Amino acid sequence: MLKPSKSSARALTANGLLSGRTLFWHDGAWRGALEGALVAYDAKAQEALAEVGRQAEANNAVVGAYLIDVLQAPDGPLRPSRFREQVRVDGPTVGVSPEPTRTVAPPPPCTNGARTVAPPSPCTNGARTVAPPPPCTNGARTASGLTGAD
């Protein structure tokens, strides 16, 4: 789960226990931004950072704590080196705000006597209806097994 790396700079990430938000360890607190997160550059520091994650999980502060490889550009922000982590930093790839509640008016009553149910049908006023099947008149059996003459 939390594995120290000898070759790269690493930061600690997890998800908030109640919110599920992506969090990063910032020298004493979990925050939602990678920028400013505590970065460990050697195996000993990475093991200490991994221990912070283990303790936070044991205390039910976060879930799924692990170390990620990060890159620091000389004139840019701290960025994850893997695509998966980049998606987590940038946020969901779909909208997260709840959709506004939409009021849908019921369809107008059908004027040709068909029962209103749902998918398209031959209602003359544009309402979506489903009409009962017409009786079979050529002597063939219908789905119910009866002929039109029965």
Residue, then its C-alpha position, 0 to 999 in steps of 0.5 A: m500500500l504505502k511503499p517508499s521509493k528511492s528514486s523520486a520525490r513523493a507526496l502523501t495522498a488519501n481520500g477524506l473519510l466522509s467527503g471522499r475528496t482527494l486530500f494531500w498531507h501538508d506538514g500537519a494537516w490534510r488539504g485538498a490541493l497538491e500545491g504546498a504538500l509535504v514532499a519526501y525526497d529520500a527513502k527515510a523521509q518517504e517511510a516517515l510520510a508513509e507512517v503518517g498515512r498509516q496513522a491517519e487511516a488507523n485514526n479514521a481521518v482518511v482512507g486509502a493513504y498512499l505515496i505518489d511520485v511528484l515532479q517540481a518544475p523550476d518555474g511551475p507548480l508541483r505535479p503528479s508524474r502519473f496520469r491517474e494522479q493527475v486526474r485526482v488532482d484536477g478533480p472529477t472528469v464529470g460534473v460534481s454539482p447536483e443537477p438542478t431539479r427539473t419539473v416535468a409536466p405530465p403529458p396532456p391526455c390523449t384524445n383518441g382513447a388510448r391508454t397513456v403509458a410512455p414510449p411513442s405511439p399514434c396519439t394525435n395530440g403529441a402525447r406519448t401513449v401505448a394503445p392495446p393491440p387491435p384484435c386479429t381479424n385474419g384467423a391467425r393466433t395473437a400473443s395471447g393464443l386466441t384468434g380474432a374470432d375467439 
